[in-house]
């Protein structure tokens, strides 16, 4: 834990969760003792409540920068224990919360104000928060990096403009407090990131940035299929049966296909070109990222199954659909259409 104070004497306590490398922040007006917690981690609930009680903080808000994919939020439990109001970006689509913020909205905190800055890109509902010369950027802007953009309806283009046009327009001396760090760093400044951020600094072009993001080839977070649905329920309303496991095999998908049940939908979420070269008969081509266009049609099916080439895109699509409120979805996440071909199952072109 590190402790810092801004020129305006707003108190900031920074905590770290080792399992997810997540930073949680407790910001307090030392005069009124009103405070807010940003990006609390469920496993660290006892620690955070202890500090809130010992310091005599009247916790007004449990603020989230976005729907996390690597840990479960403590926001729901914090509300139960302290009465704090849960705060999300309106664009996140999270239900059962108390305050939905849009770009530029203000949260009063004692003698200070927390300004909401919409910074979409890592997810479609990311929000950064500025107070007293400090900005809490979640996964949008990291120290010498940025959040990935390949799931949860992320967009490299949106993230680029969120950082270069919004965050980089803050005063140079603004201290940057990120949602994660994997190298032992605790904070940075806007002027440092403008100069030294290898993805976004030195006036990096949008084309170069997109090329960098398209070639990261990162593995999905280990807890993504648990964390995202849980966090849509503020960490307390997650039902494990709301969606199906992600280790469904091609053989199991073949068994489903043999049933030819009209209440089931099999989705091929590869590109149109890949689909035209060969696909599972009667499967529908819904390329990754186009799920929102078909949301209403999806609701008419009892169960949805998703496959792709290797399993990576199907797992991402599952997460996107769960975020949009759909249930009873299964993806083939550890193999794909090549495995279908190797097993000699029927192929349609």
Helices and strands as residue ranges (DSSP letters): E 2-5, E 10-17, E 22-29, E 34-38, G 42-44, H 45-54, E 58-63, H 75-82, E 85-89, G 90-92, E 99-101, E 106-109, E 112-118, E 127-131, E 134-138, E 141-142, E 145-146, H 156-161, I 162-166, G 167-169, E 175-178, E 188-189, H 190-196, H 206-214, H 224-232, G 240-242, H 250-259, E 264-268, H 272-277, E 284-285, G 291-294, H 295-298, E 303-307, H 312-323, E 329-331, H 337-342
